């Protein structure tokens, strides 16, 4: 085992008294900087890549939809085995390789455009491969963070990471449009490549090394058996099962309304296309507020009650969004979207901290991949649902149906053991004969 503890920095009350994590924990600061840069770049790409397809390659709506599908498809194709692979390997090198692959792929897009080689097929390949790299990076990152921080620091760490991710998303949406306007959509891909370079350099400078038990635990089952272990953990555990089912149902509803909100604002409310980005960015500010509130609410009312407050209570105002109309009525759309975003981010902070405490270290990669496989698998279905409802019922009615699904999804949590307790458990009880988990 490495000589450095899992926190890689100050621990305990005395250490915490010296200031927050970003001030006193060098390795977390580097991880935070790299992750924030990556989220900013991903947000820029969410604007730049569709614009490249439409403005440069004259692609139709179906081809643009395929780009989104290609970026999420790897979670369904390789998400489960990646979780088992990540549990067999040191997580930091996996993250370094994934960041390097994404850097090269995103930089290749503007270079291909200059050489005259850029096609929609090439964009689809880039979207698919960078999506695969994201599966490796996110799965390894989720399992790596708890080894970097002491248990008492994980709530603060999750809060800071979620808050900065929301802020980076807001900034990236605006920057992506500005770059496309001033320098061209293709050059926006250089920005994302640069953010992965920043992430790569930050990860490279982290001094903390994972305990050998995490990276080199002897394996007694096949890869398929380890994948089954992750799915079995999610399916049978009374706390992880409702969280995962809720994530799948919630993503279905969230992506359903997000896929048609632009159409609703432009055609249903009459908002000028130039104002749509500002309204969507205003709703995204709720993520920063949610990250700020998460720890405070969990400490005051308990982690399980806080999770219900954010995922159910903050979701109800989503019903205001389809009531929006021109002028002052746009406040309804912003207020509803702001609350939903705040609840999603705050709920993610609470749920992430719970999983990091509850899941055995040797299963964290498989848990992350299994949960993501099930939850992210509903994202393309939600987009298809929103588009279909919008075509059949019209934008406003479709928005009403999909936003109603946001609080309804949270009833899964309400009727589970989470709805009957104050605090989520601190650790997972071991089954009879199960070996003690390795130290995180």
C-alpha positions in Angstrom: 0.0 0.0 0.0 1.1 3.5 -0.7 2.5 5.5 2.2 -0.1 8.2 1.6 -3.5 7.7 3.2 -6.7 7.6 1.1 -7.3 11.3 1.6 -3.9 12.3 0.1 -4.0 15.3 2.3 -5.2 16.6 5.7 -7.6 14.5 7.6 -9.8 14.8 10.7 -11.1 17.9 12.5 -7.7 19.6 12.7 -7.1 19.3 9.0 -10.6 20.5 8.2 -10.2 23.5 10.4 -7.5 24.8 8.0 -10.0 25.4 5.3 -12.0 23.8 2.6 -10.8 20.9 0.4 -9.8 23.2 -2.5 -7.4 25.0 -0.2 -5.9 22.2 1.8 -6.1 19.2 -0.5 -3.7 19.5 -3.4 -4.7 16.3 -5.1 -8.4 17.0 -4.9 -7.8 20.5 -6.2 -6.1 19.0 -9.3 -8.9 16.5 -9.8 -11.5 19.3 -9.4 -9.7 21.5 -12.0 -9.4 18.7 -14.5 -13.0 17.6 -14.1 -14.4 21.1 -14.3 -12.4 21.8 -17.5 -13.7 18.5 -19.0 -17.4 19.4 -18.1 -16.9 22.9 -19.7 -15.5 21.3 -22.9 -18.3 18.8 -23.1 -20.8 21.6 -22.8 -19.1 23.5 -25.6 -19.1 20.3 -27.7 -22.8 19.8 -27.2 -23.3 23.1 -29.1 -20.4 22.8 -31.5 -20.8 19.3 -32.9 -24.4 19.6 -33.9 -23.6 23.0 -35.5 -20.7 21.4 -37.4 -23.2 18.8 -38.7 -25.8 21.3 -39.7 -23.8 24.3 -40.9 -20.8 22.6 -42.4 -22.1 19.2 -43.5 -25.7 20.2 -44.1 -27.0 17.2 -42.2 -30.7 16.7 -41.5 -32.4 16.2 -38.2 -32.0 12.4 -38.3 -28.3 12.6 -38.7 -28.0 15.2 -35.9 -30.1 12.8 -33.7 -27.7 10.0 -34.5 -24.8 12.1 -33.2 -26.5 12.3 -29.8 -27.4 8.6 -29.9 -23.8 7.7 -30.8 -22.3 9.6 -27.8 -24.6 7.7 -25.4 -24.6 4.3 -27.1 -21.3 3.1 -25.5 -23.0 3.0 -22.1 -25.3 0.3 -23.4 -22.7 -1.5 -25.5 -19.7 -1.6 -23.2 -20.9 -0.1 -19.9 -21.2 -3.3 -18.0 -17.8 -5.0 -18.9 -16.1 -1.6 -18.4 -17.2 -1.6 -14.7 -15.6 -5.0 -14.2 -12.4 -4.0 -16.0 -12.1 -0.8 -13.9 -12.4 -2.9 -10.8 -9.4 -5.0 -12.0 -7.2 -2.0 -12.8 -5.8 1.1 -11.2 -8.3 3.8 -11.9 -6.0 6.8 -12.4 -4.2 5.3 -15.5 -7.6 4.5 -17.0 -8.7 8.1 -16.6 -5.4 9.3 -18.1 -5.7 7.1 -21.2 -9.4 8.0 -21.7 -8.6 11.8 -21.5 -5.7 11.4 -24.0 -7.9 9.5 -26.5 -10.6 12.2 -26.2 -8.0 14.9 -26.7 -6.8 13.3 -30.0 -10.2 12.6 -31.3 -11.6 16.1 -30.8 -8.5 17.7 -32.2 -8.9 15.5 -35.3 -12.2 17.1 -36.3 -10.9 20.6 -37.2 -7.8 19.1 -38.7 -9.9 16.8 -40.9 -12.0 19.9 -41.9 -8.9 21.7 -43.0 -7.8 18.7 -45.1 -11.2 18.4 -46.7 -11.9 15.0 -45.1 -14.7 15.9 -42.7 -17.9 13.9 -43.2 -20.9 13.1 -41.2 -19.6 9.5 -40.9 -16.4 10.8 -39.4 -18.3 12.9 -36.9 -20.4 9.8 -35.9 -17.2 7.8 -35.4 -15.7 10.6 -33.2 -19.0 10.8 -31.2 -19.0 7.0 -30.7 -15.3 6.7 -29.7 -15.3 9.8 -27.4 -18.5 8.3 -25.9 -16.6 5.1 -25.2 -13.8 7.0 -23.7 -16.3 8.8 -21.5 -17.6 5.5 -20.2 -14.1 4.5 -19.1 -13.3 7.9 -17.6 -16.6 8.3 -15.7 -16.6 4.8 -14.4 -13.0 5.0 -13.2 -13.5 8.5 -11.8 -16.6 7.4 -9.8 -14.6 4.6 -8.2 -11.4 6.7 -7.8 -12.8 9.7 -5.9 -13.6 7.8 -2.7 -10.0 6.5 -2.5 -8.7 10.1 -2.8 -10.8 11.6 0.0 -11.3 10.6 3.6 -14.9 9.6 4.4 -15.6 12.9 6.3 -14.5 14.9 3.2 -16.6 13.1 0.6 -19.8 15.1 1.0 -17.9 18.4 0.5 -16.0 16.9 -2.4 -19.2 15.8 -4.1 -20.8 19.1 -3.5 -17.9 21.1 -5.0 -17.6 18.8 -8.0 -21.4 18.9 -8.8 -21.5 22.7 -8.3 -18.5 23.4 -10.5 -19.9 21.0 -13.2 -23.2 23.0 -13.2 -21.3 26.3 -13.5 -19.1 24.9 -16.2 -22.1 23.7 -18.2 -23.7 27.1 -18.0 -20.5 28.8 -19.2 -19.9 26.2 -21.9 -23.4 26.6 -23.4 -22.8 30.3 -23.8 -19.2 30.0 -24.9 -20.0 27.3 -27.5 -22.5 29.6 -29.2 -20.1 32.6 -29.0 -17.2 30.6 -30.5 -19.4 29.3 -33.3 -20.5 32.8 -34.1 -17.0 34.4 -34.0 -14.6 31.6 -35.1 -16.8 29.0 -36.7 -18.4 25.8 -35.3 -15.5 23.6 -36.3 -13.0 25.7 -34.2 -15.2 25.0 -31.1 -13.8 21.5 -31.2 -10.3 22.9 -30.4 -11.8 24.2 -27.2 -12.9 20.8 -26.1 -9.5 19.3 -27.1 -7.8 21.9 -24.9 -10.0 21.1 -21.9 -9.0 17.4 -22.2 -5.4 18.6 -22.3 -5.9 20.5 -19.0 -7.6 17.4 -17.5 -4.7 15.2 -18.6 -2.1 17.5 -17.1 -4.0 17.8 -13.8 -4.5 14.0 -13.5 -0.8 13.5 -14.3 0.2 15.7 -11.4 -1.9 14.0 -8.8 0.5 12.3 -6.3 -2.0 10.0 -4.6 -1.7 6.4 -5.6 -4.5 3.9 -4.9 -3.9 1.1 -2.4 -2.6 -2.0 -4.0 -5.6 -3.9 -2.7 -7.9 -1.8 -4.9 -5.8 -2.3 -8.0 -4.5 -5.9 -7.7 -7.1 -7.8 -5.8 -7.0 -11.5 -6.8 -9.9 -12.5 -9.0 -11.7 -15.8 -8.5 -14.5 -15.3 -11.1 -14.7 -14.6 -14.8 -15.4 -11.2 -16.3 -19.0 -12.3 -17.0 -19.2 -13.3 -13.3 -18.0 -9.9 -12.2 -20.5 -8.2 -14.4 -23.2 -10.3 -12.9 -22.0 -9.4 -9.4 -22.6 -5.7 -10.2 -26.0 -6.3 -11.6 -26.9 -8.6 -8.7 -25.8 -5.9 -6.2 -28.1 -3.3 -7.9 -31.0 -5.7 -8.3 -31.1 -7.2 -4.8 -30.0 -4.4 -2.5 -33.0 -2.6 -0.9 -31.3 0.8 -1.1 -29.5 0.6 -4.5 -32.4 -0.9 -6.4 -34.8 2.0 -5.9 -32.1 4.6 -6.5 -31.2 2.9 -9.8 -34.9 2.5 -10.9 -35.5 6.1 -10.0 -32.5 7.2 -12.1 -33.8 5.3 -15.1 -37.4 6.7 -14.8 -36.2 10.2 -14.0 -33.8 10.3 -17.0 -36.7 9.2 -19.2 -38.8 12.1 -18.1 -36.0 14.7 -18.0 -34.7 13.9 -21.5 -38.3 13.8 -22.7 -39.0 17.4 -21.8 -35.5 18.6 -22.6 -35.7 17.2 -26.1 -38.8 19.4 -26.9 -38.2 22.5 -24.7 -36.6 24.5 -27.5 -39.5 23.6 -29.8 -41.9 24.6 -27.1 -40.3 28.0 -26.5 -39.9 28.9 -30.2 -43.2 27.5 -31.6 -45.4 27.3 -28.5 -44.5 30.5 -26.7 -43.0 32.6 -29.5 -39.6 33.2 -28.0 -37.0 34.5 -30.4 -34.3 31.8 -31.2 -31.6 34.1 -29.8 -33.4 34.2 -26.4 -33.8 30.4 -26.0 -30.2 29.9 -25.0 -30.5 32.5 -22.3 -33.7 30.9 -20.9 -32.1 27.4 -20.8 -29.0 28.8 -19.2 -31.1 30.5 -16.6 -32.7 27.2 -15.6 -29.2 25.6 -15.4 -28.2 28.1 -12.7 -30.3 25.9 -10.4 -27.5 23.4 -10.4 -25.2 25.8 -8.6 -27.9 26.4 -6.0 -28.5 22.7 -5.6 -24.9 21.9 -5.0 -24.8 24.7 -2.3 -27.9 23.4 -0.5 -27.2 19.6 -0.6 -24.9 19.2 2.3 -26.7 21.7 4.5 -30.1 20.0 4.0 -28.6 16.5 4.6 -26.9 17.6 7.8 -30.1 19.3 9.1 -32.9 16.9 8.2 -31.0 13.7 7.3 -29.7 12.2 4.1 -32.8 10.2 3.1 -35.2 13.1 3.8 -33.0 15.5 2.0 -32.9 13.1 -1.0 -36.7 13.0 -1.1 -36.9 16.8 -0.7 -34.7 17.4 -3.7 -35.9 14.7 -5.9 -39.7 14.9 -5.2 -40.3 18.3 -3.6 -38.1 20.3 -6.0 -39.5 18.3 -9.0 -43.1 19.4 -8.5 -42.5 23.0 -9.9 -41.7 21.3 -13.2 -45.4 21.4 -13.7 -45.1 25.2 -14.1 -43.0 24.9 -17.3 -45.8 24.0 -19.8 -47.9 26.9 -18.4 -45.4 29.5 -19.6 -46.5 32.2 -22.0 -44.8 35.3 -23.6 -43.4 38.1 -21.7 -43.7 37.8 -17.9 -45.1 34.3 -18.3 -41.6 33.1 -19.1 -40.9 33.3 -15.4 -42.9 30.1 -15.0 -40.6 28.3 -17.4 -37.5 29.6 -15.7 -38.8 28.9 -12.1 -39.8 25.4 -13.0 -36.6 24.5 -14.8 -34.5 26.2 -12.0 -36.1 24.1 -9.3 -35.8 20.8 -11.3 -32.1 21.4 -12.0 -31.4 22.4 -8.4 -33.1 19.2 -7.2 -31.3 17.0 -9.7 -27.8 18.3 -8.8 -28.5 18.3 -5.0 -30.0 14.8 -5.2 -26.9 13.7 -7.1 -24.6 15.0 -4.3 -26.5 13.2 -1.6 -26.8 9.9 -3.7 -23.1 10.0 -4.7 -22.0 10.4 -1.1 -24.2 7.5 -0.1 -22.9 5.1 -2.8 -19.3 6.0 -1.9 -19.9 5.1 1.7 -22.2 2.1 1.2 -20.6 0.2 -1.6 -17.5 -2.0 -1.0 -14.4 -0.6 -2.6 -13.9 -3.7 -4.8 -17.4 -3.3 -6.3 -17.4 0.4 -6.9 -16.6 0.2 -10.6 -19.2 -2.5 -11.3 -21.8 -0.5 -9.3 -21.1 2.7 -11.2 -21.3 0.8 -14.6 -24.4 -1.2 -13.7 -26.3 1.9 -12.4 -25.2 3.9 -15.4 -26.1 1.2 -17.9 -29.7 1.1 -16.5 -30.1 4.9 -15.9 -28.4 6.2 -19.1 -30.1 3.6 -21.2 -33.4 5.5 -20.9 -31.8 8.8 -22.2 -32.3 8.0 -25.9 -35.7 6.5 -25.2 -36.7 9.8 -23.5 -35.6 11.8 -26.4 -37.6 9.6 -28.7 -40.6 9.8 -26.4 -40.5 13.6 -26.3 -40.2 13.9 -30.0 -43.1 11.5 -30.6 -45.4 13.2 -28.1 -44.5 16.6 -29.6 -45.4 15.4 -33.0 -48.7 13.8 -31.9 -49.9 16.1 -29.2 -48.1 19.3 -29.9 -45.2 21.0 -27.9 -47.2 22.3 -25.0 -49.2 19.1 -24.3 -46.0 17.0 -24.8 -44.2 19.2 -22.3 -47.0 18.8 -19.8 -46.8 15.0 -20.0 -43.1 14.8 -19.8 -42.6 17.3 -17.0 -45.3 15.4 -15.0 -43.1 12.4 -15.2 -40.3 14.1 -13.2 -42.1 14.1 -9.8 -43.9 10.8 -10.6 -40.5 9.1 -11.0 -39.6 10.2 -7.5 -42.5 8.2 -6.1 -40.2 5.2 -6.6 -38.0 6.6 -3.8 -41.0 7.6 -1.6 -42.5 4.1 -1.6 -39.1 2.4 -1.0 -37.2 2.1 2.3 -35.7 5.6 1.6 -39.2 7.1 2.2 -39.4 5.5 5.6 -36.1 6.6 7.2 -34.3 9.7 8.2 -30.8 8.8 7.1 -29.4 6.5 4.4 -27.2 3.7 5.9 -23.5 4.4 6.3 -22.3 1.0 5.1 -23.5 -2.2 3.4 -24.0 -5.2 5.7 -21.9 -8.2 4.5 -23.6 -11.4 3.7 -22.7 -14.5 5.7 -19.3 -15.8 4.5 -18.5 -12.7 2.5 -14.9 -11.5 3.0 -14.3 -8.1 4.6 -13.9 -5.4 2.0 -10.5 -3.9 1.2 -9.6 -0.5 2.7 -10.7 2.3 0.4 
